[in-house]
Amino acid sequence: MTHLRTYLLVLSIISLLISTTSAQQADTAKLPDTSAGKLGADLDTVARKAAETGFSGAVLVAKGGKILLHKGYGLANKERQIPVKSDTVFAIGSIAKMFTAAAIYKLEQQGKLSVNDTLPKFFDQVPLDKTGITLYQLIKHTSGLQEYHGTKGDFEEMIKEQAVKEILGQQLRFEPGKQEAYSNPGYTLLAAVVEKVTGQPFQAFMQKQIFEPAGMSNTGFWGNRRWHADKVARGYNDQVMKENSPLTWPEPSWAILGAGGLGSTVEDLYKWSLKKKGTEIFSEETKRKYFPVRPIDGIAGGTMYGFFATYAEYPNDEAVVIVFNNAGPPPRRVMELQSNLARLITHVPMPAGGERNTGMAQPSNAVKIGEGAKWPDTPVGRVAAAYFKAFNSGEQAMKEFFLTNLSNAALAARPVEPRLDFYRQVKSGMSSLEANSIVATGAHKLTVSATAKNGATPELRFEMDEAEPQKLRLFQIELK
């Protein structure tokens, strides 16, 4: 069974930069392939190195309203030897959720609903345990709904009524509002709410109210006939559906609508980052209410068909980094590329939390503690031991670990939700971890070699925060 896979990169489902910069007036006409100045050349070098090890995709990096890098790497279609270009369309997975949430905020702005409205306002015969679920809880993944509602994957045929019945009939994972757990069905319900409130098909509303005002002329749902075959990438993975292209995939059904089913370009997402700072889409009140400025905001999404995409904004640096991928490295390597690009243009620390820091040198005084993983009786040793216990215990224990053991700086750079999302991915494959050996790489650092139940041998690195000596500043896990 193939399902939409979700990889949240950072804090929010939707993000907004500060409301007034010179970038706000940037031209949204067709953007040429770009590599601007020395910084652009440095960024291009980072992307080219990734391409040398298998990365294939498109990259856009901008700062202060100026595009520094906007290029394609590798092949969009290997069979026909068509290169990726800056305007190539890719499947963008769960980045679609960012736009579904935007639709709800737009409708509230128009006075047609409130994010505090509950499900019975929009759906009949809502089960008692779900009558208190609000739209805001659906957006924030705190509704308690299940992770999926289909049983046959992304391309399952499903009408809206069937999807709503299936979702409302599922058992809740927890009492609404009490916990947080990623839910695709919540976003499918939000799409159904858009149709209920507007009387329009969800796709039509998104086109007229979201994509067109943002100038996103190359963004649309799978099977979009406006796309040209030479401009749409194919995904390369073991999983195949038709030609493995969002152009040839069937239009998304209600098994995925609202949660995925979109194709776009790096250029269009950059246009979105510019336009949503103005007033064409959101009022100043809406922006203040739902999009507070944070050091980093963004989202990532992928499918099991070879595509993966990341979109990150760095408001304090007026920077945007967008990376799309259709072949080659796994999602963690794409996120690593995104982080490496961001390091060149931002002041935001980039803890990996699933990405590999290739520049981390091992101190010359590293001491191997020994086989059997006898944890040192130090703050970092105790935290590392607690991590392994939490990993094997489950999601709630891991959430408590993050809340208890991460420093304020670590949480600001990468909050709990995306860390939990990565944990779910790793946990589903590894099941459990056992520490094999520990290397002290400094007074406040440990590197732990481990073995997973599935035979994988990950390496984990822990580093405490000097400002908060009992808390972790940096945690990394490299999957080998």
C-alpha positions as CSV (number, residue, x, y, z in Angstrom):
1,M,0.0,0.0,0.0
2,T,1.4,3.4,-1.0
3,H,0.5,6.5,0.9
4,L,1.4,10.1,0.7
5,R,4.4,10.6,2.8
6,T,4.8,13.8,4.7
7,Y,8.0,15.4,5.8
8,L,7.5,18.6,7.7
9,L,10.7,20.6,7.7
10,V,10.0,23.4,10.2
11,L,7.4,25.0,12.3
12,S,4.2,26.0,10.5
13,I,1.9,24.8,7.8
14,I,1.9,28.3,6.3
15,S,4.5,31.0,6.7
16,L,4.8,34.7,6.1
17,L,7.8,37.0,5.9
18,I,7.8,40.4,7.4
19,S,5.2,42.6,5.8
20,T,7.3,45.3,4.1
21,T,10.5,44.7,2.1
22,S,11.7,45.7,-1.2
23,A,11.0,42.2,-2.4
24,Q,7.3,42.9,-2.2
25,Q,7.4,44.8,-5.4
26,A,9.5,42.1,-7.2
27,D,8.4,41.3,-10.7
28,T,6.5,38.0,-11.0
29,A,7.1,37.6,-14.7
30,K,9.0,34.6,-16.1
31,L,12.2,34.3,-14.2
32,P,15.3,33.3,-16.2
33,D,17.9,30.8,-15.1
34,T,20.0,32.7,-12.6
35,S,23.3,32.4,-10.7
36,A,24.1,35.9,-9.4
37,G,27.5,37.1,-8.3
38,K,30.0,35.3,-6.1
39,L,27.3,34.2,-3.6
40,G,25.2,32.8,-6.4
41,A,28.3,31.0,-7.7
42,D,28.9,29.6,-4.2
43,L,25.3,28.4,-4.0
44,D,25.5,26.9,-7.4
45,T,28.7,25.0,-6.3
46,V,26.8,23.5,-3.4
47,A,23.9,22.4,-5.7
48,R,26.3,21.0,-8.3
49,K,28.1,18.9,-5.6
50,A,24.7,17.5,-4.6
51,A,24.0,16.7,-8.3
52,E,27.3,14.9,-8.6
53,T,26.1,12.4,-5.9
54,G,22.7,11.9,-7.5
55,F,20.5,14.9,-6.8
56,S,18.2,15.8,-9.7
57,G,15.9,18.8,-9.4
58,A,15.4,22.5,-9.3
59,V,16.7,25.1,-6.9
60,L,15.7,28.7,-6.1
61,V,17.5,30.8,-3.5
62,A,16.7,34.5,-2.9
63,K,17.6,37.1,-0.4
64,G,16.3,40.6,0.1
65,G,14.1,40.3,-3.0
66,K,17.1,39.3,-5.2
67,I,17.3,35.9,-6.8
68,L,20.8,34.5,-6.2
69,L,20.2,31.0,-7.7
70,H,17.5,29.7,-9.9
71,K,18.5,26.6,-11.9
72,G,17.8,23.0,-12.7
73,Y,20.2,20.1,-12.2
74,G,20.0,16.6,-13.6
75,L,17.3,15.1,-15.8
76,A,13.5,15.7,-15.7
77,N,13.0,12.7,-18.1
78,K,15.8,10.2,-18.3
79,E,14.3,8.2,-21.1
80,R,14.1,11.3,-23.4
81,Q,17.2,13.0,-21.9
82,I,15.2,16.1,-21.0
83,P,17.1,18.3,-18.5
84,V,15.6,19.8,-15.5
85,K,15.1,23.5,-16.0
86,S,14.2,26.3,-13.6
87,D,10.5,26.2,-14.7
88,T,10.1,22.4,-14.6
89,V,6.9,21.2,-12.8
90,F,7.3,18.7,-10.0
91,A,4.9,17.0,-7.7
92,I,5.1,18.8,-4.3
93,G,3.4,16.4,-1.9
94,S,2.3,17.8,1.3
95,I,3.3,21.4,0.5
96,A,-0.3,21.4,-0.9
97,K,-1.5,21.6,2.7
98,M,0.0,25.1,2.9
99,F,-2.4,26.3,0.3
100,T,-5.4,24.4,1.8
101,A,-4.8,26.2,5.1
102,A,-4.5,29.5,3.1
103,A,-7.9,28.9,1.6
104,I,-9.5,28.5,5.1
105,Y,-7.8,31.7,6.3
106,K,-9.0,33.5,3.2
107,L,-12.6,32.4,3.8
108,E,-12.4,33.6,7.4
109,Q,-11.1,36.9,6.1
110,Q,-14.2,37.0,3.8
111,G,-16.5,36.4,6.8
112,K,-17.7,33.0,5.5
113,L,-16.4,31.0,8.4
114,S,-14.3,31.0,11.6
115,V,-11.4,28.8,12.3
116,N,-13.1,28.1,15.6
117,D,-16.1,26.6,13.9
118,T,-16.7,23.0,14.7
119,L,-17.4,20.1,12.3
120,P,-21.2,19.9,12.8
121,K,-21.5,23.3,11.2
122,F,-20.3,21.8,7.9
123,F,-21.2,18.1,8.1
124,D,-24.2,16.1,9.0
125,Q,-24.3,13.2,11.5
126,V,-20.9,14.0,13.1
127,P,-20.1,11.3,15.7
128,L,-20.3,12.6,19.3
129,D,-16.5,12.2,19.9
130,K,-15.8,14.5,16.9
131,T,-18.4,17.3,17.4
132,G,-15.9,19.5,19.2
133,I,-13.2,19.4,16.5
134,T,-12.5,22.9,15.2
135,L,-11.1,23.9,11.8
136,Y,-8.1,25.3,13.6
137,Q,-7.4,21.9,15.1
138,L,-7.6,20.3,11.6
139,I,-5.0,22.8,10.4
140,K,-2.7,22.3,13.4
141,H,-2.9,18.5,13.4
142,T,-4.4,18.5,16.9
143,S,-7.8,17.0,16.0
144,G,-7.0,13.4,16.9
145,L,-7.9,12.1,13.4
146,Q,-6.0,9.2,11.9
147,E,-3.0,9.7,9.6
148,Y,-4.8,8.4,6.5
149,H,-8.3,7.5,5.5
150,G,-7.7,5.6,2.2
151,T,-6.6,2.0,2.0
152,K,-5.2,1.8,-1.5
153,G,-2.8,4.8,-1.7
154,D,-2.7,8.2,-3.3
155,F,-4.5,7.1,-6.5
156,E,-7.5,5.4,-4.9
157,E,-10.8,6.4,-6.4
158,M,-13.0,8.1,-3.8
159,I,-15.8,10.6,-3.9
160,K,-16.2,13.3,-1.4
161,E,-19.1,11.7,0.5
162,Q,-17.2,8.5,0.8
163,A,-14.2,10.3,2.2
164,V,-16.1,12.3,4.7
165,K,-18.0,9.2,5.9
166,E,-14.7,7.2,6.2
167,I,-12.9,10.0,8.1
168,L,-15.7,10.7,10.5
169,G,-16.2,7.0,11.1
170,Q,-12.6,6.4,12.2
171,Q,-11.5,6.0,15.8
172,L,-9.8,9.0,17.2
173,R,-6.2,8.7,18.3
174,F,-6.7,11.1,21.2
175,E,-9.1,13.6,22.6
176,P,-9.2,16.6,20.2
177,G,-6.9,19.5,21.3
178,K,-5.0,17.4,23.8
179,Q,-2.1,16.1,21.6
180,E,-0.6,16.6,18.2
181,A,-0.3,14.0,15.5
182,Y,0.0,14.4,11.7
183,S,-3.3,13.9,9.9
184,N,-3.9,13.9,6.1
185,P,-7.7,13.3,6.6
186,G,-7.9,16.6,8.5
187,Y,-6.9,18.5,5.3
188,T,-9.3,16.5,3.2
189,L,-12.1,17.7,5.5
190,L,-10.8,21.3,5.1
191,A,-11.1,20.9,1.3
192,A,-14.7,19.7,1.8
193,V,-15.4,22.7,4.0
194,V,-14.2,25.0,1.2
195,E,-16.7,23.4,-1.2
196,K,-19.5,23.6,1.4
197,V,-18.9,27.3,2.1
198,T,-18.3,28.5,-1.4
199,G,-20.5,26.2,-3.5
200,Q,-17.5,25.8,-5.8
201,P,-15.3,22.8,-6.6
202,F,-12.2,22.9,-4.3
203,Q,-9.9,23.0,-7.4
204,A,-11.7,26.0,-8.9
205,F,-11.6,28.0,-5.7
206,M,-7.9,27.3,-5.2
207,Q,-7.2,28.4,-8.8
208,K,-9.2,31.7,-8.6
209,Q,-8.6,32.7,-5.0
210,I,-5.1,31.4,-4.3
211,F,-3.0,30.6,-7.3
212,E,-4.0,33.3,-9.8
213,P,-3.7,36.2,-7.3
214,A,-0.2,35.0,-6.5
215,G,0.7,34.7,-10.2
216,M,1.3,31.0,-9.9
217,S,0.6,30.1,-13.5
218,N,2.4,26.8,-13.5
219,T,0.7,25.4,-10.3
220,G,-2.2,23.1,-10.6
221,F,-3.6,19.7,-9.7
222,W,-2.4,16.4,-11.2
223,G,-3.4,15.9,-14.8
224,N,-3.3,19.7,-15.5
225,R,-3.7,20.0,-19.3
226,R,-2.0,23.4,-19.3
227,W,1.3,21.7,-18.6
228,H,3.5,20.8,-21.5
229,A,5.0,17.3,-21.4
230,D,8.6,18.6,-21.8
231,K,8.1,20.9,-18.8
232,V,6.9,18.2,-16.3
233,A,9.4,16.0,-14.4
234,R,9.1,12.3,-14.0
235,G,9.7,10.7,-10.6
236,Y,12.2,7.9,-10.3
237,N,11.7,5.4,-7.6
238,D,10.6,1.8,-7.2
239,Q,7.0,2.9,-7.1
240,V,5.5,3.7,-10.5
241,M,2.1,5.0,-11.6
242,K,1.7,5.4,-15.4
243,E,4.7,7.6,-16.5
244,N,5.3,8.6,-12.9
245,S,4.5,12.2,-13.8
246,P,1.9,14.6,-12.3
247,L,0.9,15.3,-15.9
248,T,-0.2,11.8,-16.6
249,W,-1.4,10.9,-13.1
250,P,-5.2,10.9,-12.7
251,E,-6.8,14.0,-11.2
252,P,-6.6,13.7,-7.4
253,S,-9.6,12.1,-5.8
254,W,-10.9,12.7,-2.3
255,A,-8.5,10.1,-1.0
256,I,-5.8,12.9,-1.2
257,L,-7.5,16.2,-2.1
258,G,-6.7,19.0,0.3
259,A,-3.6,17.0,1.6
260,G,-1.8,16.7,-1.7
261,G,-2.3,16.3,-5.4
262,L,-0.5,19.4,-6.6
263,G,2.3,20.1,-9.1
264,S,4.3,23.4,-9.1
265,T,7.6,25.0,-9.9
266,V,10.2,26.6,-7.6
267,E,9.5,29.8,-9.4
268,D,5.8,29.7,-8.5
269,L,6.5,29.0,-4.8
270,Y,8.9,32.0,-4.9
271,K,6.0,34.1,-6.3
272,W,3.9,32.9,-3.5
273,S,6.5,34.0,-0.9
274,L,6.4,37.5,-2.4
275,K,2.7,37.9,-3.0
276,K,1.5,36.8,0.3
277,K,3.4,39.6,2.0
278,G,1.2,42.1,0.2
279,T,-2.6,42.5,0.4
280,E,-3.7,40.8,-2.8
281,I,-4.4,37.6,-0.8
282,F,-4.3,38.3,2.9
283,S,-5.3,41.4,4.9
284,E,-2.9,42.8,7.5
285,E,-5.2,41.5,10.2
286,T,-5.1,38.0,8.8
287,K,-1.3,38.1,8.5
288,R,-0.9,39.3,12.1
289,K,-3.3,36.7,13.4
290,Y,-2.0,33.6,11.8
291,F,1.5,34.2,10.4
292,P,3.8,35.6,13.2
293,V,7.4,36.1,12.2
294,R,9.7,33.3,13.3
295,P,13.4,32.7,12.6
296,I,12.5,30.0,10.1
297,D,9.2,28.9,8.6
298,G,8.4,26.3,6.0
299,I,7.2,23.0,4.9
300,A,8.3,19.9,3.0
301,G,6.5,17.2,1.2
302,G,7.1,14.1,-0.9
303,T,5.5,11.0,-2.5
304,M,6.5,7.4,-2.8
305,Y,7.0,8.0,-6.5
306,G,10.4,9.7,-6.5
307,F,9.5,13.3,-5.7
308,F,10.4,15.4,-2.7
309,A,10.2,19.2,-2.2
310,T,11.2,21.7,0.5
311,Y,10.2,25.3,0.9
312,A,11.7,27.4,3.7
313,E,11.6,31.1,4.5
314,Y,14.0,32.9,6.8
315,P,12.2,36.2,7.7
316,N,15.0,37.8,9.7
317,D,17.3,37.4,6.7
318,E,14.6,38.1,4.1
319,A,15.6,34.8,2.5
320,V,13.9,32.0,0.7
321,V,15.3,28.5,-0.2
322,I,13.2,26.2,-2.4
323,V,14.5,22.7,-3.5
324,F,12.5,20.2,-5.6
325,N,13.8,16.7,-6.3
326,N,12.7,14.0,-8.7
327,A,15.4,11.3,-8.4
328,G,18.5,10.4,-6.6
329,P,19.0,11.0,-2.8
330,P,16.5,10.2,-0.1
331,P,14.5,13.0,1.5
332,R,17.0,13.5,4.3
333,R,19.7,14.3,1.7
334,V,17.4,16.8,0.0
335,M,16.8,18.5,3.3
336,E,20.6,18.5,3.9
337,L,21.0,20.3,0.6
338,Q,18.4,22.9,1.6
339,S,20.2,23.4,4.9
340,N,23.6,23.8,3.3
341,L,22.2,26.4,0.9
342,A,20.6,28.2,3.8
343,R,23.8,28.3,5.7
344,L,25.3,30.6,3.1
345,I,22.7,33.2,3.2
346,T,21.2,33.2,6.7
347,H,22.1,33.6,10.4
348,V,19.8,30.8,11.5
349,P,21.5,27.8,13.1
350,M,20.8,24.6,11.1
351,P,20.6,21.6,13.5
352,A,20.3,18.6,11.4
353,G,17.7,16.5,13.3
354,G,17.8,14.0,10.5
355,E,20.2,15.8,8.2
356,R,23.9,15.0,8.0
357,N,26.4,17.7,9.0
358,T,29.3,16.8,6.7
359,G,31.6,19.5,8.2
360,M,31.6,18.1,11.7
361,A,35.2,17.1,12.6
362,Q,36.0,14.6,15.4
363,P,38.2,16.1,18.2
364,S,41.6,14.5,18.4
365,N,41.0,13.5,22.0
366,A,37.9,11.3,21.2
367,V,37.7,8.4,23.7
368,K,35.7,5.2,22.9
369,I,33.7,4.3,26.0
370,G,33.3,0.7,25.0
371,E,30.9,-1.9,23.6
372,G,27.7,-2.4,25.4
373,A,26.9,1.3,25.6
374,K,27.7,2.1,29.3
375,W,26.3,5.6,29.4
376,P,28.6,8.2,31.0
377,D,27.2,9.8,34.1
378,T,27.3,13.3,32.5
379,P,24.5,15.6,31.3
380,V,25.0,14.6,27.7
381,G,25.3,10.9,28.7
382,R,22.0,11.0,30.6
383,V,20.2,12.8,27.8
384,A,21.5,10.3,25.2
385,A,20.3,7.4,27.3
386,A,16.9,9.1,27.7
387,Y,16.7,9.5,23.9
388,F,17.2,5.8,23.3
389,K,14.6,4.9,25.9
390,A,12.1,7.4,24.4
391,F,12.8,6.2,20.8
392,N,11.9,2.7,21.7
393,S,8.9,3.6,23.9
394,G,6.9,5.5,21.2
395,E,5.7,8.9,20.0
396,Q,4.4,10.3,23.2
397,A,7.6,9.5,25.0
398,M,9.6,11.1,22.2
399,K,7.5,14.2,22.3
400,E,8.1,14.5,26.1
401,F,11.8,13.9,25.5
402,F,12.0,16.8,23.0
403,L,10.0,19.1,25.3
404,T,12.1,18.2,28.3
405,N,15.6,18.0,26.9
406,L,15.9,20.5,24.0
407,S,17.3,24.0,24.7
408,N,15.3,27.1,23.7
409,A,17.7,27.7,20.8
410,A,17.2,24.2,19.5
411,L,13.4,24.5,19.7
412,A,13.5,27.9,18.0
413,A,15.6,26.6,15.1
414,R,13.5,23.4,14.7
415,P,10.3,22.9,16.8
416,V,8.8,19.7,18.1
417,E,6.4,18.9,15.3
418,P,8.9,18.5,12.5
419,R,11.2,16.5,14.8
420,L,8.3,14.2,15.6
421,D,7.5,13.8,11.9
422,F,11.1,12.7,11.2
423,Y,10.9,10.4,14.2
424,R,7.8,8.7,12.8
425,Q,9.6,8.1,9.5
426,V,12.7,6.6,11.2
427,K,10.6,4.6,13.7
428,S,8.4,3.0,11.0
429,G,11.5,1.6,9.4
430,M,13.8,0.8,12.3
431,S,11.2,-0.2,14.9
432,S,13.8,0.0,17.8
433,L,17.4,1.1,18.5
434,E,20.1,-0.5,20.5
435,A,23.3,1.4,21.3
436,N,26.5,-0.4,20.4
437,S,29.3,2.0,21.2
438,I,29.8,5.5,22.5
439,V,32.5,8.0,21.6
440,A,33.0,11.1,23.8
441,T,33.9,13.8,21.2
442,G,34.2,16.5,23.8
443,A,33.1,17.4,27.3
444,H,29.6,18.0,26.2
445,K,29.4,15.9,23.1
446,L,28.7,12.2,22.3
447,T,28.6,10.1,19.2
448,V,26.7,6.9,19.5
449,S,26.8,4.0,17.0
450,A,23.6,1.9,17.1
451,T,21.9,-1.0,15.5
452,A,18.2,-1.0,14.5
453,K,15.8,-3.9,14.5
454,N,15.8,-3.8,10.6
455,G,19.6,-4.1,10.5
456,A,20.3,-0.4,9.8
457,T,23.3,1.0,11.6
458,P,22.6,4.7,12.3
459,E,25.0,7.1,14.0
460,L,23.7,9.6,16.5
461,R,25.3,12.8,17.7
462,F,24.4,14.7,20.8
463,E,25.7,18.2,21.8
464,M,24.7,20.2,24.9
465,D,23.9,23.9,24.9
466,E,26.5,26.1,26.7
467,A,23.7,28.5,27.6
468,E,21.6,25.7,29.1
469,P,24.1,23.0,30.1
470,Q,21.4,20.5,31.0
471,K,19.7,20.8,27.5
472,L,20.6,19.6,24.0
473,R,21.6,22.3,21.5
474,L,22.2,19.9,18.6
475,F,21.0,16.4,17.8
476,Q,21.8,14.6,14.6
477,I,21.0,11.1,13.3
478,E,22.7,9.8,10.2
479,L,21.1,6.9,8.5
480,K,23.6,4.6,6.9
